[in-house]
Amino acid sequence: MHNKLFHKDFTLVVIGQMISLLGNGIVRFALPLYLLSQTGSTSLFGIVMAISFLPMIVLMPIGGIIADRVNKRNIMVTLDFLTAVLMVLLYLLMDKVDLVFLVIITLMLLCGIQGAYQPTVQASIPLLHGKEHLLSANAMINQVSAFSSLVAPILGGMLFGLWRMTPIIIVSGSCFFLSAIMEIFIYIPYSKSQINQNIFHIVKMDFLDSLAFMRKEKPVILKSMGIICAFNLFLSSMIIVAIPVFITQTLQLSELLYGFSQGVLAAGGLVGGIVVGVFAKKLNIKKLHLLLLTSSILLVPIAGALWIGLPPLISYWVISISCFFLMSVATLVTVQMLTFIQEETPIHLRGKVISCVMTLSMCAQPLGQAIYGFLFDAFWIVPHWIVLLTALASSSIALSSKKIFENLG
């Protein structure tokens, strides 16, 4: 273990993550927006977003199992090279096959690769840092994700508004290739595991082991994930579908402004990560229900702006600023929960447990996205009521989670 936060290997992980996530963010921002602009269908947009999440949910637990048994550096390098190849194929097939089919397949592959990639990164952090720097290291990785998400939609919005998809594919592919080259030089401690059984049996048993650990030894983790899952069904799904619909359809504003709004959202995550890093010792994990309640209340100004019918630009800034604070609060929850799970899980189970937790926390999101796609299509005249009902449902979940989160720590 290293006695300082930044050393060669962790620095390369951080930079490689930043470049890879930047490429991923640009293309995942542009493809759904391209589909929405070409078809104008909110229902189709919601369904495509929901379908694209399914491979991530399926592959995330498998990625965690592989991360516990295979050299983590090699996993990151391989996945980044594969994503670069995917961008080459997307470039060659654009305008040659059905748009909806191409967007669905590309987003599914991108999300699937990301689902296998993230547990590897998260499982690597405890191997690069001791407990003294673990929370700060997790906050830094979260900040990298937030920073990449800040830059990616702004850059994607500019490129998309000026030249549509072609330069976006080229820039993204270059990011993945560069990240893979950098990651070759990372050293992550690794002990080779003996594989004496069928790989499918190993996957099954490892997955059952992680579930058994959470159910029997740390049931509070499983209960907490149930709350987060319910929260994602309502609040997270609504935000993912609503923001592009509100800005480009309801308010009739440009794709560039939508890109800036996503940048503002990511800036909130960046600020949340900074708050975690600065006030790490003062944060109380037992108060997470108050943070969830705060994020629910932050939906009210969005509903109010749409209800009153403020001028489009004023409504745009109300939505963007509310989402900035909402994302900051969500980051505080995410980093604290992740650090708690890393500290409470034995090293041989970390990759599997983290991947299961990430999978469980997202499993309701595709369903929520599909539902909100239909809701905004059916009730496009009164979108504020959808936002208000979402705020009410999320607040109820937050208040009911108080006893569960008080048992953490």
LUMVEXKOL-389349 format. One line per 8 residues: number of its first residue (from 1); for each residue x, y, z of N, C-alpha, C, O. Coordinates in steps of 0.05 Angstrom, whole numbers. Each point is the difference from the previous one (the first is absolute). Layout:
REM residues N
NUM) X,Y,Z,X,Y,Z,X,Y,Z,X,Y,Z  ...
***
This chain:
REM residues 409
1) 17,-24,0,-17,24,0,18,25,0,21,1,12  -30,20,-26,15,25,-1,-9,18,22,-24,0,9  42,17,1,-6,18,22,-8,28,-9,-1,18,16  -4,-15,-42,-11,26,-10,-22,-6,-20,-1,-21,-12  -16,41,8,-24,-4,-17,8,-4,-29,-8,-19,-13  25,38,3,8,-2,-28,27,-13,-3,20,11,10  -19,-33,-24,25,-13,-7,-4,-9,-29,-21,4,-12  42,-15,0,-1,-6,-29,-24,-16,-9,-14,8,-19
9) 9,-30,32,-22,-18,-9,-27,13,4,-17,-2,-18  12,14,41,-26,13,4,-4,23,-19,-22,5,-9  44,10,4,-2,23,-18,-7,-9,-28,-16,12,-14  28,-35,5,-7,-11,-27,-29,-10,-1,-13,3,-20  4,-14,42,-28,-9,1,-18,24,-2,-20,-1,-15  26,23,29,-16,24,-1,-1,12,-28,-21,6,-10  45,-3,-2,1,12,-27,-13,-18,-21,-15,10,-17  20,-36,19,-12,-19,-18,-31,1,2,-14,-1,-20
17) 5,2,45,-29,1,5,-12,26,-13,-21,-1,-13  35,23,17,-10,26,-10,-3,-1,-30,-20,9,-11  41,-19,-3,-1,-1,-29,-21,-19,-10,-15,6,-19  14,-30,31,-19,-20,-9,-29,9,5,-17,-3,-18  12,14,41,-27,10,7,-8,23,-18,-24,4,-6  44,13,-1,-6,22,-18,-10,-10,-27,-20,10,-11  34,-30,0,-9,-12,-26,-27,-13,3,-17,4,-18  13,-19,39,-25,-13,5,-23,20,3,-21,-4,-11
25) 27,25,26,-21,20,5,-8,15,-25,-24,6,-3  43,0,-15,-7,15,-24,-18,-16,-18,-21,10,-9  27,-35,5,-16,-16,-19,-26,-9,12,-20,-1,-14  19,-4,41,-25,-7,12,-18,25,4,-25,-3,3  36,26,-4,-16,25,0,-13,4,-28,-23,6,-2  40,-10,-19,-9,8,-27,-19,-20,-12,-19,8,-14  23,-34,18,-16,-20,-14,-30,2,7,-17,1,-18  9,-1,44,-29,3,6,-11,27,-10,-23,1,-9
33) 39,20,11,-9,26,-9,-4,0,-31,-19,12,-10  36,-26,-4,-2,-2,-29,-26,-15,-7,-14,7,-18  8,-29,34,-24,-15,-4,-25,17,5,-19,0,-15  19,16,37,-22,17,7,-5,21,-21,-23,6,-6  45,6,-4,-3,21,-20,-10,-11,-27,-14,14,-14  21,-39,8,-9,-11,-25,-28,-11,0,-14,1,-20  5,-11,44,-27,-12,1,-20,17,15,-24,-1,-6  33,17,25,-19,17,16,-17,-16,19,-20,11,11
41) 26,-36,-7,-17,-18,17,12,-3,28,22,-11,3  -36,22,17,9,-3,28,-3,-29,9,17,-10,15  -38,-4,-24,-3,-28,8,23,-17,-11,11,-16,15  -4,20,-40,22,-15,-12,26,6,15,17,-17,4  -13,43,2,24,8,15,2,-14,27,21,-10,7  -43,9,8,0,-13,26,5,-30,-3,14,-12,17  -26,-1,-37,3,-29,-4,29,-6,-7,12,-19,11  0,35,-29,28,-5,-8,18,4,24,19,-16,4
49) -23,37,12,16,4,23,-2,-24,20,19,-8,12  -44,-2,-9,-4,-22,18,14,-26,-10,13,-13,15  -16,7,-41,12,-24,-11,30,2,2,13,-21,5  -2,44,-10,30,3,1,12,-5,27,23,-7,2  -40,10,19,10,-5,27,1,-29,8,15,-8,18  -30,-9,-32,-2,-28,7,27,-15,0,6,-15,19  11,18,-40,26,-13,1,17,8,23,16,-16,11  -18,41,-2,16,10,23,-9,-15,25,17,-8,16
57) -43,4,-13,-10,-14,24,9,-29,-1,6,-12,21  -6,-1,-44,7,-28,-3,30,-4,4,9,-18,14  7,36,-27,29,-4,0,15,11,24,23,-8,5  -36,25,10,13,12,24,7,-22,20,23,1,10  -41,-19,-2,8,-21,19,22,-18,-12,18,-9,15  -20,3,-41,21,-17,-13,26,15,0,21,-12,5  -22,38,-10,25,16,1,13,0,28,24,-1,2  -41,2,19,11,-2,27,13,-26,6,21,-2,13
65) -34,-20,-23,11,-27,4,27,-3,-14,19,-11,11  -18,21,-36,25,-1,-16,21,17,13,24,-8,1  -32,31,10,20,18,13,13,-13,24,23,7,6  -36,-25,7,12,-14,23,19,-22,-8,14,-11,17  -15,3,-42,16,-24,-9,20,6,-22,18,-16,-5  -20,39,-8,17,7,-23,15,26,7,-9,16,15  32,-13,-27,16,24,3,-17,25,-8,-8,2,-23  4,15,42,-19,23,-5,10,19,-21,-16,11,-15
73) 43,-8,13,11,18,-21,-7,-11,-27,-8,15,-18  11,-42,14,-5,-12,-26,-30,3,-8,-6,3,-23  -12,-4,43,-28,4,-6,-5,27,-11,-14,4,-20  25,17,33,-4,28,-8,11,4,-28,-13,13,-17  37,-23,12,13,4,-27,-17,-14,-21,-5,13,-21  -3,-37,25,-15,-15,-20,-27,13,-6,-7,3,-24  -7,6,45,-26,13,-5,2,26,-15,-17,7,-16  38,9,22,4,25,-14,7,-5,-30,-10,14,-17
81) 26,-34,12,7,-7,-28,-26,-9,-15,-4,8,-23  -12,-25,37,-25,-9,-13,-19,23,-6,-13,0,-21  12,20,39,-18,23,-5,10,17,-23,-15,11,-15  42,-9,12,11,15,-23,-8,-14,-26,-6,13,-20  7,-40,20,-8,-15,-24,-30,5,-6,-8,2,-23  -8,-1,44,-29,5,-3,-5,27,-13,-18,2,-17  34,18,23,-3,26,-12,7,-1,-30,-13,14,-16  33,-30,9,7,-4,-28,-24,-12,-15,-7,9,-22
89) -6,-29,33,-23,-13,-12,-23,19,-2,-14,0,-21  9,16,41,-21,20,-1,4,20,-22,-19,7,-15  44,2,11,7,19,-21,-6,-13,-28,-11,14,-18  17,-39,15,-3,-13,-26,-29,-6,-6,-8,0,-23  -9,-5,44,-28,-8,-4,-19,24,0,-24,-4,-7  33,27,16,-18,23,1,-12,6,-27,15,1,-20  -41,3,19,-15,6,-25,-2,-24,-19,-10,2,-22  19,-26,31,-1,-24,-17,-20,-20,12,-9,-18,-15
97) 2,20,40,-20,-18,12,-21,16,14,2,24,3  -24,-37,6,-22,13,13,10,15,25,14,-10,17  -22,36,-15,9,18,22,-7,-11,27,18,-2,18  -43,-6,-13,-8,-9,26,15,-25,8,10,-2,23  -7,-17,-42,15,-25,6,29,7,7,11,-11,19  2,28,-35,28,7,5,4,13,27,19,-6,14  -36,25,-7,2,14,25,-4,-19,24,15,1,19  -35,-18,-21,-5,-20,22,24,-18,4,9,-4,22
105) 1,-8,-44,23,-19,2,24,14,11,14,-11,17  -8,35,-27,24,15,9,-2,7,29,19,-3,15  -42,14,-7,-3,8,28,0,-25,19,11,2,22  -22,-24,-31,1,-25,16,28,-9,4,8,-8,22  8,9,-44,28,-9,3,16,19,17,17,-8,17  -21,34,-20,14,20,16,-7,-3,30,18,0,17  -44,-4,-11,-8,-3,28,10,-27,11,7,-1,23  -8,-20,-40,10,-26,10,30,1,6,8,-10,21
113) 7,22,-38,29,3,5,5,17,25,17,-7,17  -32,29,-14,2,17,24,-7,-16,25,12,4,21  -33,-21,-23,-8,-16,23,21,-19,9,3,-5,24  13,-6,-43,22,-18,8,24,16,9,17,-10,15  -14,35,-25,24,17,6,-1,11,28,21,0,14  -44,12,-6,0,14,25,5,-17,25,15,10,18  -25,-34,-15,7,-16,23,30,-6,2,11,-2,22  2,0,-45,29,-4,-1,15,24,13,18,-4,16
121) -26,28,-24,12,24,10,-5,2,30,19,5,16  -44,-9,-7,-7,3,28,14,-21,17,9,6,22  -6,-31,-32,14,-21,15,30,5,1,14,-11,17  -3,28,-36,28,5,0,9,21,21,22,-1,10  -40,19,-3,7,21,19,10,-10,27,21,10,9  -34,-29,4,10,-10,26,28,-13,-3,14,-3,20  -7,-7,-44,26,-12,-4,22,20,-4,24,-6,3  -32,31,-10,20,21,-4,2,19,24,19,16,1
129) -38,-18,17,0,18,24,-9,-15,25,-17,-18,-2  29,26,24,-9,-10,26,-25,15,9,-10,18,-13  1,-25,37,-24,12,11,2,31,4,-19,14,-2  44,-5,7,4,28,5,-8,18,-24,-11,22,4  16,-32,-28,-5,16,-24,-24,-11,-16,-6,10,-22  -8,-30,32,-20,-13,-16,-23,18,-7,-9,1,-23  -2,14,43,-23,18,-6,9,22,-19,-16,6,-18  40,5,22,9,21,-18,5,-11,-29,-6,14,-19
137) 16,-39,18,4,-12,-27,-26,-5,-14,-3,5,-24  -17,-14,39,-27,-4,-12,-12,26,-9,-12,2,-21  16,19,38,-10,26,-7,13,11,-26,-13,12,-17  40,-18,15,14,9,-24,-10,-14,-25,-4,13,-21  -1,-40,22,-10,-14,-22,-28,10,-8,-7,3,-23  -9,4,44,-26,11,-5,2,28,-13,-16,7,-17  35,9,26,4,26,-12,9,-2,-29,-8,16,-17  25,-36,11,8,-5,-28,-24,-6,-17,-3,10,-22
145) -15,-27,32,-24,-7,-14,-17,25,-4,-11,5,-22  9,11,43,-16,25,-2,12,20,-19,-14,13,-16  41,-11,17,14,19,-18,-4,-8,-29,-5,17,-18  8,-43,12,-3,-10,-27,-29,5,-9,-5,7,-23  -14,-12,41,-28,5,-6,-6,30,-4,-18,7,-14  35,10,27,-3,29,-4,9,8,-27,-14,16,-14  37,-26,5,11,9,-26,-14,-14,-23,-4,12,-21  -2,-38,24,-10,-16,-22,-25,11,-13,-1,3,-25
153) -21,3,40,-24,11,-14,4,27,-12,-12,6,-21  29,11,33,5,26,-12,14,-3,-26,-7,12,-20  29,-29,20,14,-5,-25,-17,-15,-20,0,7,-24  -16,-26,34,-18,-15,-17,-21,18,-12,-7,-3,-24  -4,22,40,-20,18,-10,11,19,-22,-14,6,-20  39,3,24,12,17,-20,5,-15,-26,-6,10,-22  18,-34,24,6,-16,-24,-26,-8,-14,-2,1,-25  -18,-9,41,-25,-9,-12,-15,24,-14,-10,-4,-22
161) 10,27,35,-13,23,-12,13,10,-26,-13,10,-18  40,-14,16,15,10,-23,2,-21,-22,-5,7,-24  12,-32,31,6,-20,-21,-15,-26,4,6,-19,-14  -25,17,33,-15,-24,5,18,-23,10,17,6,18  -19,-30,-28,11,-23,14,29,-7,-7,15,-10,17  -6,15,-42,26,-10,-9,24,8,18,15,-17,9  -11,43,-3,23,7,17,-3,-11,29,20,-5,13  -44,1,-4,-4,-12,27,10,-28,0,13,-8,20
169) -18,-8,-40,10,-27,-2,30,-1,-1,13,-16,14  -1,34,-29,29,1,-2,13,8,26,20,-13,9  -30,33,4,11,9,26,-2,-21,21,18,-6,15  -42,-7,-14,-4,-21,20,18,-24,-4,12,-10,19  -10,1,-44,18,-22,-6,29,6,7,14,-18,10  -5,42,-14,27,8,7,4,0,30,22,-8,9  -42,16,6,2,0,29,3,-29,11,17,-5,17  -32,-13,-28,2,-28,10,27,-12,-7,11,-14,17
177) -1,19,-41,26,-11,-8,22,12,18,18,-15,9  -18,41,-4,20,12,16,-1,-10,29,21,-5,12  -45,2,-1,-3,-11,27,12,-28,2,13,-6,20  -19,-11,-39,10,-27,0,31,0,0,12,-16,14  0,33,-30,29,1,-1,12,8,28,19,-12,9  -31,32,4,9,9,26,-2,-21,21,17,-4,17  -40,-11,-18,-5,-20,21,19,-24,-1,2,-14,20  12,11,-42,19,-22,-2,22,3,21,12,-20,9
185) -6,45,-1,23,6,18,-9,0,29,16,8,17  -40,-15,-10,-10,-1,27,8,-26,13,-2,-21,-13  11,21,38,4,-24,16,-20,-1,22,-1,17,18  -16,-38,-18,-19,-5,22,6,-27,12,1,-20,-14  4,18,40,6,-26,13,-20,-21,-8,-24,5,0  34,-29,-6,-17,-21,-10,10,-27,7,24,-6,-3  -41,-11,14,6,-28,6,-17,-17,-18,-24,1,1  37,-18,-17,-14,-16,-19,-17,-21,14,9,-14,18
193) -35,12,-26,-18,-19,12,0,-26,-17,1,1,-24  -2,-24,38,-2,-25,-14,-29,-5,-8,-18,2,16  14,-9,-42,-26,-5,-10,-2,-30,-7,11,-9,-20  -24,-6,38,-2,-29,-4,-28,-9,-7,-5,-24,-2  -13,43,-2,-28,-7,-5,-10,14,-25,13,18,-11  -36,-27,1,-12,12,-23,-5,30,6,-9,7,22  14,11,-42,-1,28,5,-28,9,7,-4,19,16  -17,-32,-27,-27,7,7,-7,-8,29,-15,14,13
201) 26,-36,-4,-4,-8,28,14,20,18,-11,7,22  35,3,-29,14,19,16,-15,27,1,-3,11,22  -8,-2,-44,-16,24,-1,-24,-3,19,-6,18,15  -8,-40,-17,-23,-5,16,7,0,30,-14,13,16  35,-28,-9,7,-2,29,10,26,11,-6,8,22  22,7,-38,10,26,9,-23,19,5,0,15,19  -19,-15,-38,-23,18,3,-16,-7,25,-9,18,15  5,-44,-10,-15,-9,23,15,7,26,-12,6,20
209) 39,-8,-21,17,7,23,-4,29,8,-3,7,24  3,11,-44,-3,28,6,-28,7,11,-2,16,18  -18,-29,-30,-27,4,11,-3,-11,28,-13,12,17  25,-36,-12,-1,-11,27,14,17,20,-9,3,23  32,9,-30,14,18,18,-18,24,7,-1,7,24  -12,5,-44,-17,23,6,-25,-7,15,-10,15,17  0,-39,-22,-25,-8,13,4,-9,29,-16,6,17  38,-21,-12,4,-12,26,19,17,18,-6,4,24
217) 28,5,-35,20,14,17,-4,30,0,5,13,21  -14,-1,-43,-4,29,-1,-27,6,-13,-1,12,-21  -21,-20,34,-27,5,-12,-6,30,-4,-17,7,-16  30,10,32,-5,29,-2,8,10,-28,-12,19,-10  32,-32,-3,8,8,-27,-23,-6,-19,-6,17,-17  -5,-41,19,-22,-8,-18,-25,18,4,-13,8,-19  7,-1,44,-23,17,5,5,28,-11,-18,13,-11  43,-3,14,6,27,-11,-2,0,-30,-10,20,-11
225) 18,-42,-2,-2,-1,-29,-29,-1,-9,-7,10,-22  -10,-22,38,-29,0,-6,-11,29,-1,-16,6,-17  25,10,36,-8,28,0,10,15,-24,-15,15,-13  41,-19,7,12,13,-23,-14,-9,-26,-4,16,-18  -2,-41,16,-14,-11,-23,-27,13,-4,-7,8,-22  -8,-5,43,-26,13,-1,3,29,-8,-16,11,-15  37,2,25,5,28,-6,6,3,-30,-9,19,-13  25,-38,2,7,1,-28,-24,-4,-18,-2,12,-22
233) -17,-28,31,-25,-5,-15,-15,26,-5,-11,4,-22  11,13,42,-16,25,-2,18,24,-8,-3,10,-23  21,-2,40,14,25,-4,21,-2,-23,-1,16,-18  19,-35,20,22,-1,-20,-11,-5,-28,9,13,-19  -28,-31,16,-11,-6,-26,-14,25,-12,3,6,-24  -17,8,41,-14,24,-9,20,21,-10,-5,12,-21  26,-7,36,20,19,-8,13,-7,-27,3,18,-17  4,-43,13,14,-9,-24,-18,5,-25,10,10,-20
241) -36,-16,23,-18,4,-23,-9,29,-3,-3,10,-22  -2,3,45,-13,26,0,18,23,-11,-10,17,-15  35,-17,23,17,23,-7,2,4,-30,-6,23,-9  13,-43,-7,1,5,-29,-28,7,-12,-2,16,-18  -19,-28,29,-27,5,-10,-8,29,7,-11,14,-17  15,-6,42,-7,27,8,15,22,-16,-12,19,-9  38,-24,5,16,21,-13,-4,1,-30,-4,22,-11  5,-45,-2,-1,0,-29,-29,-1,-11,-5,8,-23
249) -14,-19,39,-27,-3,-10,-19,21,13,-12,16,-14  10,-17,40,-19,18,14,8,30,-3,-16,17,-7  42,-11,13,9,28,-1,10,8,-28,5,23,-5  -2,-43,-13,9,5,-27,27,15,-1,4,19,-16  15,-28,32,26,12,0,20,-19,-15,-7,-22,-7  31,32,3,19,-14,-17,14,-23,14,0,-3,24  12,-15,-41,15,-22,11,25,9,15,8,-13,19  3,36,-27,23,11,14,-7,7,29,15,-5,18
257) -39,18,-14,-9,6,27,-5,-25,16,5,-1,24  -15,-20,-37,-4,-25,13,27,-11,9,3,-11,22  18,14,-39,26,-9,8,11,16,24,12,-12,17  -17,38,-17,8,16,23,-14,-9,26,11,0,21  -37,-7,-24,-15,-9,24,12,-25,11,1,-4,24  7,-15,-42,13,-24,10,27,6,13,8,-13,19  5,34,-30,25,8,13,-4,12,28,15,-5,18  -37,20,-15,-7,11,26,-7,-23,19,8,1,24
265) -22,-21,-34,-6,-24,17,25,-14,9,3,-7,23  16,4,-41,25,-13,7,17,17,19,14,-10,17  -16,37,-20,14,18,18,-10,-4,28,15,3,20  -41,-8,-17,-11,-6,27,13,-25,12,6,0,24  -2,-21,-41,14,-23,10,29,5,8,10,-11,19  3,29,-35,27,8,7,2,14,26,17,-5,17  -36,24,-12,-1,14,25,-6,-19,23,12,2,22  -30,-21,-26,-6,-20,21,24,-16,7,5,-6,24
273) 11,-2,-44,25,-14,5,20,16,16,14,-10,17  -12,36,-23,18,18,14,-9,2,29,17,0,19  -43,3,-14,-11,1,27,8,-25,16,7,2,23  -10,-25,-36,7,-25,14,30,0,7,7,-7,23  10,16,-42,29,0,6,7,19,22,17,-6,17  -30,30,-16,7,20,20,-11,-7,27,13,4,20  -37,-14,-19,-14,-5,25,-3,-30,6,-19,-8,13  38,-8,-22,-2,-29,2,-5,-9,29,-16,-18,5
281) 30,30,14,-2,-8,28,-25,10,14,-6,-10,22  -7,29,-34,-24,12,13,-26,-11,-10,-21,5,11  22,-20,-33,-25,-11,-12,-10,-23,17,15,-16,10  -41,15,-7,-13,-21,17,-17,-17,-18,-21,8,-10  29,-33,6,-14,-18,-18,-28,-7,10,-17,-8,-16  12,12,41,-26,-6,12,-21,21,-8,-24,-4,6  32,26,-19,-19,21,-7,-6,0,-30,-9,20,-11  14,-43,-3,-4,-1,-28,-29,5,-9,-5,11,-21
289) -14,-18,39,-28,5,-7,-6,29,-4,-18,8,-16  32,9,31,-4,29,-3,10,10,-27,-12,18,-12  34,-30,2,10,7,-26,-20,-9,-22,-4,15,-19  -7,-38,22,-20,-10,-20,-25,18,0,-11,7,-21  3,2,45,-23,18,2,6,27,-13,-17,11,-14  41,-1,18,8,25,-13,-1,-2,-30,-9,19,-13  19,-41,2,0,-3,-29,-29,-1,-11,-5,9,-22  -13,-20,37,-28,-1,-8,-12,28,-1,-15,7,-18
297) 21,8,39,-11,28,2,10,17,-23,-14,19,-9  38,-25,-1,12,16,-22,-15,-3,-26,5,15,-19  -24,-34,17,-16,-2,-24,-23,21,0,-10,6,-22  3,5,45,-22,19,1,4,25,-17,-18,8,-14  42,5,15,4,23,-17,-3,-6,-30,-10,16,-15  18,-41,7,-3,-7,-28,-30,-1,-8,-8,11,-20  -8,-25,37,-29,-1,-5,-12,28,0,-17,6,-16  26,11,35,-11,27,2,5,17,-25,-17,14,-10
305) 42,-16,-1,7,15,-24,-18,-9,-24,-8,17,-16  4,-43,13,-17,-10,-22,-29,7,5,-14,6,-20  5,-7,44,-28,6,7,-7,29,-6,-21,6,-12  38,12,22,-5,29,-3,2,8,-30,-13,19,-9  30,-33,-6,4,7,-28,20,23,-3,-5,19,-15  27,-20,30,20,21,-2,12,0,-28,-2,-20,-15  15,42,6,13,1,-26,20,-24,-2,12,-8,20  -8,-2,-44,16,-24,-4,28,1,13,9,-19,13
313) 5,41,-16,28,2,11,0,0,30,17,-11,13  -37,25,-1,-2,0,29,-6,-28,11,12,-9,19  -31,-5,-32,-7,-27,7,25,-18,-3,5,-18,17  10,22,-38,24,-15,-5,20,2,24,11,-20,8  -7,45,1,19,3,22,-11,-10,27,16,-9,17  -42,11,-13,-12,-12,24,5,-30,0,8,-12,20  -13,-1,-43,4,-29,-2,30,-7,4,6,-19,15  11,34,-28,29,-7,1,11,4,28,15,-17,10
321) -22,39,4,10,5,27,-11,-20,20,15,-9,17  -40,2,-20,-12,-20,18,14,-26,-3,6,-14,19  0,6,-44,14,-25,-6,29,1,10,11,-21,8  1,45,-8,27,3,10,1,-8,30,17,-16,8  -35,27,8,0,-7,28,-10,-28,5,10,-14,19  -28,4,-35,-9,-27,2,23,-20,-4,2,-19,15  14,24,-35,23,-18,-6,21,2,22,13,-20,7  -9,44,4,19,3,22,-8,-18,24,17,-14,12
329) -43,15,-5,-10,-16,22,2,-29,-6,8,-16,17  -15,8,-42,2,-29,-8,28,-10,2,4,-23,8  16,39,-14,28,-8,2,8,-5,28,15,-19,6  -25,36,13,6,-5,28,-10,-27,9,14,-14,15  -38,6,-24,-11,-26,7,17,-22,-12,6,-19,13  0,21,-39,14,-21,-14,27,-6,11,7,-23,5  9,44,0,28,-4,10,0,-12,28,16,-18,6  -34,28,11,-1,-11,27,-8,-29,1,11,-16,14
337) -31,9,-31,-9,-28,-1,21,-18,-11,5,-22,10  9,31,-31,21,-17,-13,23,-5,19,10,-22,2  -2,43,13,22,-3,19,-8,-19,23,16,-16,8  -40,19,1,-10,-18,21,1,-29,-9,9,-18,15  -18,13,-39,0,-28,-11,28,-10,-3,6,-24,7  13,40,-17,27,-9,-4,13,-7,27,14,-20,2  -19,36,19,12,-5,26,-12,-24,14,14,-14,15  -40,8,-21,-13,-22,14,2,-27,-15,-9,-20,11
345) 20,20,-35,1,-24,-16,28,-12,-1,19,15,-5  -16,-41,10,27,-13,-3,11,3,-28,-15,2,-19  41,0,17,13,6,-25,-7,-19,-23,-2,8,-23  -2,-35,30,-6,-19,-21,-28,2,-10,-7,-13,-20  -10,29,33,-28,3,-8,-6,28,-11,-22,5,-10  42,13,11,-6,28,-6,-10,4,-28,-21,14,-4  34,-25,-16,-9,4,-27,-28,-10,-5,-16,13,-12  11,-37,23,-27,-12,-3,-21,16,14,-22,5,-11
353) 27,3,36,-20,14,16,-5,28,-12,-23,8,-2  44,6,-6,-3,27,-11,-16,-2,-26,-18,16,-5  24,-36,-12,-15,-3,-25,-30,-7,6,-17,10,-14  12,-27,34,-28,-6,7,-14,25,10,-23,4,-7  36,11,24,-12,25,10,-6,19,-22,-22,12,-1  41,-8,-18,-5,18,-22,-22,-10,-18,-16,16,-11  14,-42,7,-21,-12,-16,-27,4,13,-19,9,-13  17,-16,39,-25,3,14,-10,29,1,-23,5,-3
361) 42,13,6,-7,29,1,-11,10,-26,-15,20,-1  22,-33,-21,-9,9,-27,-23,-17,-12,-11,8,-20  5,-30,33,-18,-19,-13,-28,11,-7,-13,-9,-18  4,29,34,-26,12,-5,0,22,-21,-21,9,-9  45,1,2,3,23,-17,-12,-4,-28,-14,17,-10  20,-40,-3,-11,-3,-27,-31,0,0,-12,12,-18  0,-25,38,-29,1,2,-10,28,3,-20,8,-13  33,7,31,-8,28,5,3,17,-25,-18,17,-6
369) 39,-21,-10,4,16,-24,-21,-6,-20,-11,19,-13  4,-44,9,-22,-7,-19,-26,12,9,-15,11,-17  9,-12,43,-25,11,10,-2,30,-4,-20,11,-9  42,3,16,0,29,-3,-1,9,-30,-11,21,-6  23,-38,-12,-2,6,-28,-29,2,-9,-8,18,-14  -8,-38,23,-29,-1,-7,-15,22,14,-18,13,-12  25,-7,37,-14,21,15,3,27,-12,-19,15,-3  44,-8,-5,5,26,-12,-12,2,-28,-7,22,-9
377) 3,-45,-5,-14,1,-25,-30,4,4,-13,15,-15  2,-29,35,-29,1,5,-9,26,13,-22,10,-5  39,1,23,-8,23,15,19,24,-5,8,14,19  0,-11,-44,19,21,-7,-10,28,6,16,19,3  -42,-15,-1,-11,26,6,4,8,30,3,24,6  -2,-44,12,2,5,29,24,-15,12,-3,-16,18  27,21,-28,24,-14,10,6,6,29,13,-16,14  -23,39,-4,6,8,28,-13,-20,19,11,-4,22
385) -34,-7,-29,-13,-19,18,16,-25,3,1,-13,21  12,4,-43,17,-23,1,24,5,19,7,-18,16  5,41,-18,23,7,17,-9,2,30,14,-10,17  -37,22,-12,-10,3,28,-6,-27,12,7,-5,23  -20,-13,-38,-6,-27,10,26,-16,5,1,-15,19  19,19,-36,26,-13,5,13,11,25,11,-16,16  -13,42,-11,11,11,25,-14,-11,24,13,-6,20  -39,3,-21,-15,-11,22,8,-29,6,4,-8,23
393) -3,-8,-45,8,-29,4,28,-2,11,5,-17,18  14,32,-28,28,-1,9,2,9,29,16,-11,15  -31,32,-8,1,9,28,-10,-21,19,11,-4,22  -32,-11,-30,-11,-21,17,21,-22,4,3,-11,22  11,4,-43,21,-21,2,22,10,18,10,-16,16  -2,41,-19,22,11,17,-7,-1,30,16,-8,16  -41,16,-10,-8,0,28,-2,-28,12,6,-5,23  -15,-14,-40,-2,-28,10,27,-13,3,1,-22,12
401) 20,34,-23,27,-13,2,16,8,25,22,-10,4  -34,27,12,15,10,24,11,-22,17,24,1,7  -40,-20,1,9,-22,18,22,-17,-13,18,-9,14  -20,5,-40,20,-17,-14,27,14,1,20,-13,7  -19,38,-15,26,14,-1,12,5,28,24,3,2  -41,-1,18,10,3,27,16,-24,10,15,2,19  -18,-25,-32,14,-24,7,27,-2,-14,15,-19,4  -9,37,-22,26,0,-14,22,13,18,-7,14,19
409) 32,-21,-25,22,13,15,7,-14,25,18,8,14
***
